[in-house]
């Protein structure tokens, strides 16, 4: 079974530029999550989708971050414009969407903002 | 506020030795607790999952314990190997819409030969 795929694996941009990350979840997983993980910390949930609807985006900085999952499968996360403090690893995870189920994580995209 | 605190933040052990990582949580209502292993440059991978009624769960050389009364969990690594060098993250799930997870900050383990 293929895991969660993410691209790119690494991205370096200058502040005020825009960037987009892509995630393809495990086939059949209804729930998709985007997390931000700052070095030395645990992941912080940015947004959670159930199929193509948003379940929780309370910690998403909506003035600069946006995410979509138009067809209920793959998803993109965009930052525009980027700030220095956005430097982090962006993890995508997916799960079946039933209570107590396991989230499977992708390898992450490491973003460096200069 | 739901919180998960882990200790120590980091530790160094010699290959072949044992170590124990701690996790305290205040997540309510409790659903389950997972320990994840995160290798450098990789996403977290689940090691164990424990529900309210379970107090010990093993996965090879990894043994997790749960005390739901004191809201504490531990992860014990036996006979450590170089490949155990990683961050170990305690994650607690609340019984709520969307199965929201609360992550600890992780313990970074370095196993030296």
Interface residues (C-beta under 8 A of the other chain):
Chain A: X4 X31 X40 X41 X42 X43 X44 X45 X48 X50 X55 X56 X91 X93 X95 X99 X100 X101 X102 X103 X105 X106 X107 X108 X110
Chain B: X4 X31 X32 X34 X41 X42 X43 X44 X45 X46 X49 X51 X89 X91 X93 X95 X97 X98 X99 X100 X101 X103 X104 X105 X106 X108
